[in-house]
Amino acid sequence: MIDPKLLELLACPRCESRPPVELNGDLLVCTECQYAYRIEDGIPDMLPESAIPPDEWKREANSSHA
């Protein structure tokens, strides 16, 4: 779980406009580029090199719901 106040402050490091991220299961997803960031032990891994491409995290999400 991530603190809602922290979530309000987080922004995508990959996008120049720094759009917000939204909680999607156990990932934070950029509202603009749709890249996702993992939350490990309650700490978001917001490094650009750790970002998960949209097709990859969506494929993982779909396979876990099947």
CHARMM-style PDB file with segment names, atoms N, HN, CA, C and O in Angstrom:
ATOM      1  N   MET     1       0.840  -1.176   0.000  1.00  0.00      PROA
ATOM      2  CA  MET     1       0.000   0.000   0.000  1.00  0.00      PROA
ATOM      3  C   MET     1       0.887   1.242   0.000  1.00  0.00      PROA
ATOM      4  O   MET     1       1.955   1.261   0.612  1.00  0.00      PROA
ATOM      5  N   ILE     2       0.437   2.251  -0.680  1.00  0.00      PROA
ATOM      6  HN  ILE     2      -0.431   2.236  -1.177  1.00  0.00      PROA
ATOM      7  CA  ILE     2       1.195   3.498  -0.750  1.00  0.00      PROA
ATOM      8  C   ILE     2       0.363   4.626  -0.146  1.00  0.00      PROA
ATOM      9  O   ILE     2      -0.852   4.687  -0.335  1.00  0.00      PROA
ATOM     10  N   ASP     3       1.017   5.496   0.565  1.00  0.00      PROA
ATOM     11  HN  ASP     3       2.004   5.447   0.719  1.00  0.00      PROA
ATOM     12  CA  ASP     3       0.339   6.617   1.215  1.00  0.00      PROA
ATOM     13  C   ASP     3      -0.319   7.502   0.156  1.00  0.00      PROA
ATOM     14  O   ASP     3       0.350   7.925  -0.786  1.00  0.00      PROA
ATOM     15  N   PRO     4      -1.614   7.789   0.292  1.00  0.00      PROA
ATOM     16  CA  PRO     4      -2.314   8.632  -0.689  1.00  0.00      PROA
ATOM     17  C   PRO     4      -1.688  10.018  -0.862  1.00  0.00      PROA
ATOM     18  O   PRO     4      -1.722  10.576  -1.958  1.00  0.00      PROA
ATOM     19  N   LYS     5      -1.125  10.570   0.197  1.00  0.00      PROA
ATOM     20  HN  LYS     5      -1.097  10.116   1.087  1.00  0.00      PROA
ATOM     21  CA  LYS     5      -0.474  11.876   0.106  1.00  0.00      PROA
ATOM     22  C   LYS     5       0.780  11.803  -0.761  1.00  0.00      PROA
ATOM     23  O   LYS     5       1.074  12.725  -1.523  1.00  0.00      PROA
ATOM     24  N   LEU     6       1.515  10.701  -0.637  1.00  0.00      PROA
ATOM     25  HN  LEU     6       1.277   9.952  -0.018  1.00  0.00      PROA
ATOM     26  CA  LEU     6       2.696  10.499  -1.474  1.00  0.00      PROA
ATOM     27  C   LEU     6       2.278  10.331  -2.935  1.00  0.00      PROA
ATOM     28  O   LEU     6       2.915  10.877  -3.835  1.00  0.00      PROA
ATOM     29  N   LEU     7       1.230   9.592  -3.158  1.00  0.00      PROA
ATOM     30  HN  LEU     7       0.712   9.148  -2.426  1.00  0.00      PROA
ATOM     31  CA  LEU     7       0.735   9.359  -4.513  1.00  0.00      PROA
ATOM     32  C   LEU     7       0.396  10.682  -5.212  1.00  0.00      PROA
ATOM     33  O   LEU     7       0.631  10.831  -6.412  1.00  0.00      PROA
ATOM     34  N   GLU     8      -0.146  11.627  -4.470  1.00  0.00      PROA
ATOM     35  HN  GLU     8      -0.336  11.506  -3.496  1.00  0.00      PROA
ATOM     36  CA  GLU     8      -0.483  12.940  -5.033  1.00  0.00      PROA
ATOM     37  C   GLU     8       0.760  13.691  -5.511  1.00  0.00      PROA
ATOM     38  O   GLU     8       0.667  14.516  -6.419  1.00  0.00      PROA
ATOM     39  N   LEU     9       1.906  13.421  -4.920  1.00  0.00      PROA
ATOM     40  HN  LEU     9       1.982  12.750  -4.182  1.00  0.00      PROA
ATOM     41  CA  LEU     9       3.137  14.138  -5.244  1.00  0.00      PROA
ATOM     42  C   LEU     9       3.937  13.500  -6.376  1.00  0.00      PROA
ATOM     43  O   LEU     9       4.755  14.164  -7.013  1.00  0.00      PROA
ATOM     44  N   LEU    10       3.704  12.229  -6.624  1.00  0.00      PROA
ATOM     45  HN  LEU    10       3.039  11.689  -6.107  1.00  0.00      PROA
ATOM     46  CA  LEU    10       4.526  11.517  -7.603  1.00  0.00      PROA
ATOM     47  C   LEU    10       4.155  11.880  -9.040  1.00  0.00      PROA
ATOM     48  O   LEU    10       2.988  12.087  -9.372  1.00  0.00      PROA
ATOM     49  N   ALA    11       5.190  11.949  -9.878  1.00  0.00      PROA
ATOM     50  HN  ALA    11       6.138  11.781  -9.608  1.00  0.00      PROA
ATOM     51  CA  ALA    11       5.005  12.261 -11.290  1.00  0.00      PROA
ATOM     52  C   ALA    11       5.938  11.379 -12.106  1.00  0.00      PROA
ATOM     53  O   ALA    11       6.966  10.920 -11.608  1.00  0.00      PROA
ATOM     54  N   CYS    12       5.581  11.148 -13.341  1.00  0.00      PROA
ATOM     55  HN  CYS    12       4.746  11.521 -13.746  1.00  0.00      PROA
ATOM     56  CA  CYS    12       6.376  10.293 -14.214  1.00  0.00      PROA
ATOM     57  C   CYS    12       7.725  10.954 -14.527  1.00  0.00      PROA
ATOM     58  O   CYS    12       7.755  12.079 -15.024  1.00  0.00      PROA
ATOM     59  N   PRO    13       8.829  10.275 -14.245  1.00  0.00      PROA
ATOM     60  CA  PRO    13      10.144  10.837 -14.541  1.00  0.00      PROA
ATOM     61  C   PRO    13      10.531  10.740 -16.017  1.00  0.00      PROA
ATOM     62  O   PRO    13      11.492  11.375 -16.449  1.00  0.00      PROA
ATOM     63  N   ARG    14       9.796   9.956 -16.782  1.00  0.00      PROA
ATOM     64  HN  ARG    14       9.015   9.440 -16.431  1.00  0.00      PROA
ATOM     65  CA  ARG    14      10.107   9.788 -18.203  1.00  0.00      PROA
ATOM     66  C   ARG    14       9.541  10.921 -19.055  1.00  0.00      PROA
ATOM     67  O   ARG    14      10.104  11.254 -20.098  1.00  0.00      PROA
ATOM     68  N   CYS    15       8.444  11.508 -18.621  1.00  0.00      PROA
ATOM     69  HN  CYS    15       7.987  11.238 -17.774  1.00  0.00      PROA
ATOM     70  CA  CYS    15       7.759  12.536 -19.405  1.00  0.00      PROA
ATOM     71  C   CYS    15       8.230  13.924 -18.978  1.00  0.00      PROA
ATOM     72  O   CYS    15       8.319  14.225 -17.787  1.00  0.00      PROA
ATOM     73  N   GLU    16       8.525  14.747 -19.949  1.00  0.00      PROA
ATOM     74  HN  GLU    16       8.453  14.503 -20.916  1.00  0.00      PROA
ATOM     75  CA  GLU    16       9.011  16.096 -19.669  1.00  0.00      PROA
ATOM     76  C   GLU    16       7.970  16.945 -18.932  1.00  0.00      PROA
ATOM     77  O   GLU    16       8.328  17.804 -18.126  1.00  0.00      PROA
ATOM     78  N   SER    17       6.687  16.707 -19.206  1.00  0.00      PROA
ATOM     79  HN  SER    17       6.396  16.010 -19.860  1.00  0.00      PROA
ATOM     80  CA  SER    17       5.621  17.487 -18.573  1.00  0.00      PROA
ATOM     81  C   SER    17       5.308  17.024 -17.149  1.00  0.00      PROA
ATOM     82  O   SER    17       4.500  17.649 -16.461  1.00  0.00      PROA
ATOM     83  N   ARG    18       5.939  15.936 -16.702  1.00  0.00      PROA
ATOM     84  HN  ARG    18       6.595  15.428 -17.261  1.00  0.00      PROA
ATOM     85  CA  ARG    18       5.765  15.366 -15.365  1.00  0.00      PROA
ATOM     86  C   ARG    18       4.302  15.122 -14.999  1.00  0.00      PROA
ATOM     87  O   ARG    18       3.814  15.646 -13.998  1.00  0.00      PROA
ATOM     88  N   PRO    19       3.599  14.318 -15.818  1.00  0.00      PROA
ATOM     89  CA  PRO    19       2.203  14.005 -15.497  1.00  0.00      PROA
ATOM     90  C   PRO    19       2.110  13.111 -14.259  1.00  0.00      PROA
ATOM     91  O   PRO    19       3.081  12.449 -13.893  1.00  0.00      PROA
ATOM     92  N   PRO    20       0.953  13.095 -13.623  1.00  0.00      PROA
ATOM     93  CA  PRO    20       0.790  12.253 -12.434  1.00  0.00      PROA
ATOM     94  C   PRO    20       0.765  10.768 -12.794  1.00  0.00      PROA
ATOM     95  O   PRO    20       0.576  10.381 -13.947  1.00  0.00      PROA
ATOM     96  N   VAL    21       0.961   9.968 -11.769  1.00  0.00      PROA
ATOM     97  HN  VAL    21       1.114  10.282 -10.832  1.00  0.00      PROA
ATOM     98  CA  VAL    21       0.841   8.520 -11.917  1.00  0.00      PROA
ATOM     99  C   VAL    21      -0.379   8.075 -11.123  1.00  0.00      PROA
ATOM    100  O   VAL    21      -0.776   8.720 -10.153  1.00  0.00      PROA
ATOM    101  N   GLU    22      -0.966   6.965 -11.550  1.00  0.00      PROA
ATOM    102  HN  GLU    22      -0.644   6.441 -12.339  1.00  0.00      PROA
ATOM    103  CA  GLU    22      -2.133   6.406 -10.868  1.00  0.00      PROA
ATOM    104  C   GLU    22      -1.810   5.001 -10.386  1.00  0.00      PROA
ATOM    105  O   GLU    22      -1.055   4.265 -11.022  1.00  0.00      PROA
ATOM    106  N   LEU    23      -2.386   4.653  -9.269  1.00  0.00      PROA
ATOM    107  HN  LEU    23      -2.999   5.251  -8.752  1.00  0.00      PROA
ATOM    108  CA  LEU    23      -2.210   3.312  -8.722  1.00  0.00      PROA
ATOM    109  C   LEU    23      -3.042   2.330  -9.533  1.00  0.00      PROA
ATOM    110  O   LEU    23      -4.244   2.520  -9.718  1.00  0.00      PROA
ATOM    111  N   ASN    24      -2.388   1.279 -10.015  1.00  0.00      PROA
ATOM    112  HN  ASN    24      -1.411   1.125  -9.865  1.00  0.00      PROA
ATOM    113  CA  ASN    24      -3.057   0.244 -10.799  1.00  0.00      PROA
ATOM    114  C   ASN    24      -2.570  -1.097 -10.261  1.00  0.00      PROA
ATOM    115  O   ASN    24      -1.548  -1.622 -10.704  1.00  0.00      PROA
ATOM    116  N   GLY    25      -3.307  -1.639  -9.311  1.00  0.00      PROA
ATOM    117  HN  GLY    25      -4.137  -1.212  -8.952  1.00  0.00      PROA
ATOM    118  CA  GLY    25      -2.873  -2.872  -8.660  1.00  0.00      PROA
ATOM    119  C   GLY    25      -1.632  -2.597  -7.829  1.00  0.00      PROA
ATOM    120  O   GLY    25      -1.669  -1.786  -6.904  1.00  0.00      PROA
ATOM    121  N   ASP    26      -0.531  -3.271  -8.155  1.00  0.00      PROA
ATOM    122  HN  ASP    26      -0.502  -3.929  -8.907  1.00  0.00      PROA
ATOM    123  CA  ASP    26       0.726  -3.052  -7.434  1.00  0.00      PROA
ATOM    124  C   ASP    26       1.712  -2.239  -8.269  1.00  0.00      PROA
ATOM    125  O   ASP    26       2.922  -2.310  -8.056  1.00  0.00      PROA
ATOM    126  N   LEU    27       1.187  -1.468  -9.217  1.00  0.00      PROA
ATOM    127  HN  LEU    27       0.204  -1.410  -9.390  1.00  0.00      PROA
ATOM    128  CA  LEU    27       2.020  -0.624 -10.077  1.00  0.00      PROA
ATOM    129  C   LEU    27       1.530   0.816 -10.040  1.00  0.00      PROA
ATOM    130  O   LEU    27       0.359   1.081  -9.770  1.00  0.00      PROA
ATOM    131  N   LEU    28       2.433   1.729 -10.313  1.00  0.00      PROA
ATOM    132  HN  LEU    28       3.384   1.513 -10.532  1.00  0.00      PROA
ATOM    133  CA  LEU    28       2.087   3.127 -10.551  1.00  0.00      PROA
ATOM    134  C   LEU    28       2.207   3.340 -12.047  1.00  0.00      PROA
ATOM    135  O   LEU    28       3.250   3.048 -12.632  1.00  0.00      PROA
ATOM    136  N   VAL    29       1.155   3.843 -12.675  1.00  0.00      PROA
ATOM    137  HN  VAL    29       0.308   4.080 -12.200  1.00  0.00      PROA
ATOM    138  CA  VAL    29       1.116   3.982 -14.129  1.00  0.00      PROA
ATOM    139  C   VAL    29       0.988   5.455 -14.503  1.00  0.00      PROA
ATOM    140  O   VAL    29       0.138   6.170 -13.973  1.00  0.00      PROA
ATOM    141  N   CYS    30       1.844   5.896 -15.422  1.00  0.00      PROA
ATOM    142  HN  CYS    30       2.534   5.314 -15.852  1.00  0.00      PROA
ATOM    143  CA  CYS    30       1.806   7.268 -15.899  1.00  0.00      PROA
ATOM    144  C   CYS    30       0.525   7.496 -16.687  1.00  0.00      PROA
ATOM    145  O   CYS    30       0.142   6.676 -17.521  1.00  0.00      PROA
ATOM    146  N   THR    31      -0.133   8.618 -16.416  1.00  0.00      PROA
ATOM    147  HN  THR    31       0.178   9.284 -15.739  1.00  0.00      PROA
ATOM    148  CA  THR    31      -1.384   8.932 -17.108  1.00  0.00      PROA
ATOM    149  C   THR    31      -1.142   9.367 -18.551  1.00  0.00      PROA
ATOM    150  O   THR    31      -2.081   9.436 -19.343  1.00  0.00      PROA
ATOM    151  N   GLU    32       0.105   9.658 -18.894  1.00  0.00      PROA
ATOM    152  HN  GLU    32       0.868   9.602 -18.250  1.00  0.00      PROA
ATOM    153  CA  GLU    32       0.415  10.122 -20.245  1.00  0.00      PROA
ATOM    154  C   GLU    32       1.058   9.028 -21.107  1.00  0.00      PROA
ATOM    155  O   GLU    32       0.491   8.633 -22.126  1.00  0.00      PROA
ATOM    156  N   CYS    33       2.228   8.540 -20.706  1.00  0.00      PROA
ATOM    157  HN  CYS    33       2.688   8.861 -19.878  1.00  0.00      PROA
ATOM    158  CA  CYS    33       2.953   7.567 -21.537  1.00  0.00      PROA
ATOM    159  C   CYS    33       2.557   6.122 -21.246  1.00  0.00      PROA
ATOM    160  O   CYS    33       2.878   5.222 -22.022  1.00  0.00      PROA
ATOM    161  N   GLN    34       1.863   5.897 -20.135  1.00  0.00      PROA
ATOM    162  HN  GLN    34       1.602   6.628 -19.505  1.00  0.00      PROA
ATOM    163  CA  GLN    34       1.391   4.575 -19.723  1.00  0.00      PROA
ATOM    164  C   GLN    34       2.498   3.622 -19.273  1.00  0.00      PROA
ATOM    165  O   GLN    34       2.246   2.431 -19.092  1.00  0.00      PROA
ATOM    166  N   TYR    35       3.723   4.131 -19.089  1.00  0.00      PROA
ATOM    167  HN  TYR    35       3.928   5.099 -19.236  1.00  0.00      PROA
ATOM    168  CA  TYR    35       4.771   3.288 -18.511  1.00  0.00      PROA
ATOM    169  C   TYR    35       4.438   3.082 -17.040  1.00  0.00      PROA
ATOM    170  O   TYR    35       3.831   3.945 -16.407  1.00  0.00      PROA
ATOM    171  N   ALA    36       4.838   1.935 -16.502  1.00  0.00      PROA
ATOM    172  HN  ALA    36       5.332   1.234 -17.016  1.00  0.00      PROA
ATOM    173  CA  ALA    36       4.507   1.581 -15.121  1.00  0.00      PROA
ATOM    174  C   ALA    36       5.764   1.461 -14.273  1.00  0.00      PROA
ATOM    175  O   ALA    36       6.857   1.198 -14.775  1.00  0.00      PROA
ATOM    176  N   TYR    37       5.578   1.660 -12.985  1.00  0.00      PROA
ATOM    177  HN  TYR    37       4.691   1.873 -12.577  1.00  0.00      PROA
ATOM    178  CA  TYR    37       6.664   1.581 -12.014  1.00  0.00      PROA
ATOM    179  C   TYR    37       6.216   0.671 -10.873  1.00  0.00      PROA
ATOM    180  O   TYR    37       5.093   0.779 -10.381  1.00  0.00      PROA
ATOM    181  N   ARG    38       7.097  -0.213 -10.466  1.00  0.00      PROA
ATOM    182  HN  ARG    38       8.010  -0.301 -10.865  1.00  0.00      PROA
ATOM    183  CA  ARG    38       6.781  -1.157  -9.388  1.00  0.00      PROA
ATOM    184  C   ARG    38       6.865  -0.471  -8.022  1.00  0.00      PROA
ATOM    185  O   ARG    38       7.587   0.508  -7.834  1.00  0.00      PROA
ATOM    186  N   ILE    39       6.103  -1.018  -7.086  1.00  0.00      PROA
ATOM    187  HN  ILE    39       5.516  -1.813  -7.239  1.00  0.00      PROA
ATOM    188  CA  ILE    39       6.164  -0.593  -5.691  1.00  0.00      PROA
ATOM    189  C   ILE    39       6.744  -1.785  -4.934  1.00  0.00      PROA
ATOM    190  O   ILE    39       6.149  -2.862  -4.905  1.00  0.00      PROA
ATOM    191  N   GLU    40       7.909  -1.580  -4.323  1.00  0.00      PROA
ATOM    192  HN  GLU    40       8.391  -0.704  -4.347  1.00  0.00      PROA
ATOM    193  CA  GLU    40       8.578  -2.662  -3.600  1.00  0.00      PROA
ATOM    194  C   GLU    40       8.673  -2.309  -2.125  1.00  0.00      PROA
ATOM    195  O   GLU    40       9.287  -1.308  -1.757  1.00  0.00      PROA
ATOM    196  N   ASP    41       8.063  -3.133  -1.284  1.00  0.00      PROA
ATOM    197  HN  ASP    41       7.564  -3.946  -1.583  1.00  0.00      PROA
ATOM    198  CA  ASP    41       8.036  -2.894   0.168  1.00  0.00      PROA
ATOM    199  C   ASP    41       7.484  -1.510   0.496  1.00  0.00      PROA
ATOM    200  O   ASP    41       7.971  -0.838   1.405  1.00  0.00      PROA
ATOM    201  N   GLY    42       6.460  -1.089  -0.254  1.00  0.00      PROA
ATOM    202  HN  GLY    42       6.065  -1.635  -0.992  1.00  0.00      PROA
ATOM    203  CA  GLY    42       5.816   0.192  -0.010  1.00  0.00      PROA
ATOM    204  C   GLY    42       6.553   1.392  -0.585  1.00  0.00      PROA
ATOM    205  O   GLY    42       6.129   2.532  -0.400  1.00  0.00      PROA
ATOM    206  N   ILE    43       7.662   1.137  -1.286  1.00  0.00      PROA
ATOM    207  HN  ILE    43       8.007   0.210  -1.437  1.00  0.00      PROA
ATOM    208  CA  ILE    43       8.467   2.220  -1.849  1.00  0.00      PROA
ATOM    209  C   ILE    43       8.400   2.159  -3.373  1.00  0.00      PROA
ATOM    210  O   ILE    43       8.765   1.143  -3.965  1.00  0.00      PROA
ATOM    211  N   PRO    44       7.939   3.231  -4.015  1.00  0.00      PROA
ATOM    212  CA  PRO    44       7.872   3.226  -5.477  1.00  0.00      PROA
ATOM    213  C   PRO    44       9.267   3.316  -6.098  1.00  0.00      PROA
ATOM    214  O   PRO    44      10.094   4.124  -5.676  1.00  0.00      PROA
ATOM    215  N   ASP    45       9.512   2.487  -7.092  1.00  0.00      PROA
ATOM    216  HN  ASP    45       8.840   1.830  -7.435  1.00  0.00      PROA
ATOM    217  CA  ASP    45      10.766   2.510  -7.854  1.00  0.00      PROA
ATOM    218  C   ASP    45      10.510   3.380  -9.084  1.00  0.00      PROA
ATOM    219  O   ASP    45      10.078   2.884 -10.125  1.00  0.00      PROA
ATOM    220  N   MET    46      10.777   4.671  -8.957  1.00  0.00      PROA
ATOM    221  HN  MET    46      11.127   5.074  -8.112  1.00  0.00      PROA
ATOM    222  CA  MET    46      10.444   5.636  -9.999  1.00  0.00      PROA
ATOM    223  C   MET    46      11.634   5.998 -10.889  1.00  0.00      PROA
ATOM    224  O   MET    46      11.643   7.068 -11.497  1.00  0.00      PROA
ATOM    225  N   LEU    47      12.632   5.128 -10.973  1.00  0.00      PROA
ATOM    226  HN  LEU    47      12.625   4.258 -10.479  1.00  0.00      PROA
ATOM    227  CA  LEU    47      13.759   5.392 -11.858  1.00  0.00      PROA
ATOM    228  C   LEU    47      13.331   5.139 -13.299  1.00  0.00      PROA
ATOM    229  O   LEU    47      12.705   4.118 -13.587  1.00  0.00      PROA
ATOM    230  N   PRO    48      13.660   6.056 -14.208  1.00  0.00      PROA
ATOM    231  CA  PRO    48      13.263   5.873 -15.615  1.00  0.00      PROA
ATOM    232  C   PRO    48      13.715   4.537 -16.192  1.00  0.00      PROA
ATOM    233  O   PRO    48      12.989   3.924 -16.974  1.00  0.00      PROA
ATOM    234  N   GLU    49      14.906   4.080 -15.814  1.00  0.00      PROA
ATOM    235  HN  GLU    49      15.496   4.578 -15.179  1.00  0.00      PROA
ATOM    236  CA  GLU    49      15.409   2.807 -16.347  1.00  0.00      PROA
ATOM    237  C   GLU    49      14.668   1.593 -15.782  1.00  0.00      PROA
ATOM    238  O   GLU    49      14.805   0.485 -16.301  1.00  0.00      PROA
ATOM    239  N   SER    50      13.887   1.798 -14.727  1.00  0.00      PROA
ATOM    240  HN  SER    50      13.776   2.698 -14.306  1.00  0.00      PROA
ATOM    241  CA  SER    50      13.093   0.709 -14.144  1.00  0.00      PROA
ATOM    242  C   SER    50      11.671   0.660 -14.699  1.00  0.00      PROA
ATOM    243  O   SER    50      10.905  -0.246 -14.372  1.00  0.00      PROA
ATOM    244  N   ALA    51      11.323   1.626 -15.531  1.00  0.00      PROA
ATOM    245  HN  ALA    51      11.945   2.362 -15.797  1.00  0.00      PROA
ATOM    246  CA  ALA    51       9.960   1.712 -16.066  1.00  0.00      PROA
ATOM    247  C   ALA    51       9.628   0.488 -16.910  1.00  0.00      PROA
ATOM    248  O   ALA    51      10.474  -0.032 -17.638  1.00  0.00      PROA
ATOM    249  N   ILE    52       8.397   0.046 -16.801  1.00  0.00      PROA
ATOM    250  HN  ILE    52       7.710   0.468 -16.210  1.00  0.00      PROA
ATOM    251  CA  ILE    52       7.913  -1.120 -17.540  1.00  0.00      PROA
ATOM    252  C   ILE    52       7.050  -0.618 -18.699  1.00  0.00      PROA
ATOM    253  O   ILE    52       6.080   0.106 -18.477  1.00  0.00      PROA
ATOM    254  N   PRO    53       7.398  -0.998 -19.940  1.00  0.00      PROA
ATOM    255  CA  PRO    53       6.607  -0.548 -21.098  1.00  0.00      PROA
ATOM    256  C   PRO    53       5.148  -0.988 -20.989  1.00  0.00      PROA
ATOM    257  O   PRO    53       4.851  -2.033 -20.412  1.00  0.00      PROA
ATOM    258  N   PRO    54       4.237  -0.182 -21.550  1.00  0.00      PROA
ATOM    259  CA  PRO    54       2.806  -0.480 -21.445  1.00  0.00      PROA
ATOM    260  C   PRO    54       2.425  -1.871 -21.934  1.00  0.00      PROA
ATOM    261  O   PRO    54       1.641  -2.560 -21.281  1.00  0.00      PROA
ATOM    262  N   ASP    55       2.965  -2.292 -23.067  1.00  0.00      PROA
ATOM    263  HN  ASP    55       3.602  -1.732 -23.598  1.00  0.00      PROA
ATOM    264  CA  ASP    55       2.591  -3.612 -23.599  1.00  0.00      PROA
ATOM    265  C   ASP    55       3.020  -4.734 -22.660  1.00  0.00      PROA
ATOM    266  O   ASP    55       2.338  -5.754 -22.559  1.00  0.00      PROA
ATOM    267  N   GLU    56       4.137  -4.554 -21.978  1.00  0.00      PROA
ATOM    268  HN  GLU    56       4.691  -3.725 -22.059  1.00  0.00      PROA
ATOM    269  CA  GLU    56       4.640  -5.584 -21.072  1.00  0.00      PROA
ATOM    270  C   GLU    56       3.796  -5.705 -19.806  1.00  0.00      PROA
ATOM    271  O   GLU    56       3.394  -6.809 -19.438  1.00  0.00      PROA
ATOM    272  N   TRP    57       3.520  -4.576 -19.131  1.00  0.00      PROA
ATOM    273  HN  TRP    57       3.847  -3.679 -19.431  1.00  0.00      PROA
ATOM    274  CA  TRP    57       2.760  -4.690 -17.883  1.00  0.00      PROA
ATOM    275  C   TRP    57       1.297  -5.041 -18.141  1.00  0.00      PROA
ATOM    276  O   TRP    57       0.663  -5.708 -17.324  1.00  0.00      PROA
ATOM    277  N   LYS    58       0.763  -4.594 -19.277  1.00  0.00      PROA
ATOM    278  HN  LYS    58       1.278  -4.052 -19.941  1.00  0.00      PROA
ATOM    279  CA  LYS    58      -0.628  -4.955 -19.604  1.00  0.00      PROA
ATOM    280  C   LYS    58      -0.737  -6.439 -19.925  1.00  0.00      PROA
ATOM    281  O   LYS    58      -1.719  -7.080 -19.551  1.00  0.00      PROA
ATOM    282  N   ARG    59       0.259  -6.993 -20.612  1.00  0.00      PROA
ATOM    283  HN  ARG    59       1.057  -6.471 -20.915  1.00  0.00      PROA
ATOM    284  CA  ARG    59       0.271  -8.421 -20.926  1.00  0.00      PROA
ATOM    285  C   ARG    59       0.348  -9.239 -19.628  1.00  0.00      PROA
ATOM    286  O   ARG    59      -0.343 -10.247 -19.480  1.00  0.00      PROA
ATOM    287  N   GLU    60       1.198  -8.792 -18.687  1.00  0.00      PROA
ATOM    288  HN  GLU    60       1.759  -7.973 -18.807  1.00  0.00      PROA
ATOM    289  CA  GLU    60       1.314  -9.482 -17.390  1.00  0.00      PROA
ATOM    290  C   GLU    60      -0.001  -9.409 -16.625  1.00  0.00      PROA
ATOM    291  O   GLU    60      -0.421 -10.394 -16.018  1.00  0.00      PROA
ATOM    292  N   ALA    61      -0.653  -8.248 -16.647  1.00  0.00      PROA
ATOM    293  HN  ALA    61      -0.312  -7.448 -17.140  1.00  0.00      PROA
ATOM    294  CA  ALA    61      -1.915  -8.073 -15.943  1.00  0.00      PROA
ATOM    295  C   ALA    61      -2.993  -8.968 -16.533  1.00  0.00      PROA
ATOM    296  O   ALA    61      -3.772  -9.581 -15.803  1.00  0.00      PROA
ATOM    297  N   ASN    62      -3.032  -9.040 -17.858  1.00  0.00      PROA
ATOM    298  HN  ASN    62      -2.399  -8.543 -18.451  1.00  0.00      PROA
ATOM    299  CA  ASN    62      -4.032  -9.891 -18.522  1.00  0.00      PROA
ATOM    300  C   ASN    62      -3.802 -11.370 -18.248  1.00  0.00      PROA
ATOM    301  O   ASN    62      -4.756 -12.128 -18.072  1.00  0.00      PROA
ATOM    302  N   SER    63      -2.535 -11.784 -18.211  1.00  0.00      PROA
ATOM    303  HN  SER    63      -1.760 -11.168 -18.353  1.00  0.00      PROA
ATOM    304  CA  SER    63      -2.264 -13.205 -17.976  1.00  0.00      PROA
ATOM    305  C   SER    63      -2.535 -13.603 -16.528  1.00  0.00      PROA
ATOM    306  O   SER    63      -2.865 -14.757 -16.258  1.00  0.00      PROA
ATOM    307  N   SER    64      -2.401 -12.667 -15.600  1.00  0.00      PROA
ATOM    308  HN  SER    64      -2.133 -11.729 -15.819  1.00  0.00      PROA
ATOM    309  CA  SER    64      -2.683 -12.996 -14.200  1.00  0.00      PROA
ATOM    310  C   SER    64      -4.178 -13.032 -13.909  1.00  0.00      PROA
ATOM    311  O   SER    64      -4.599 -13.637 -12.924  1.00  0.00      PROA
ATOM    312  N   HSD    65      -4.989 -12.389 -14.755  1.00  0.00      PROA
ATOM    313  HN  HSD    65      -4.647 -11.897 -15.556  1.00  0.00      PROA
ATOM    314  CA  HSD    65      -6.437 -12.399 -14.576  1.00  0.00      PROA
ATOM    315  C   HSD    65      -7.098 -13.559 -15.306  1.00  0.00      PROA
ATOM    316  O   HSD    65      -8.289 -13.811 -15.123  1.00  0.00      PROA
ATOM    317  N   ALA    66      -6.339 -14.262 -16.128  1.00  0.00      PROA
ATOM    318  HN  ALA    66      -5.372 -14.058 -16.277  1.00  0.00      PROA
ATOM    319  CA  ALA    66      -6.914 -15.361 -16.922  1.00  0.00      PROA
ATOM    320  C   ALA    66      -7.052 -16.623 -16.117  1.00  0.00      PROA
ATOM    321  OT1 ALA    66      -7.517 -17.638 -16.635  1.00  0.00      PROA
TER     322      ALA     66
END
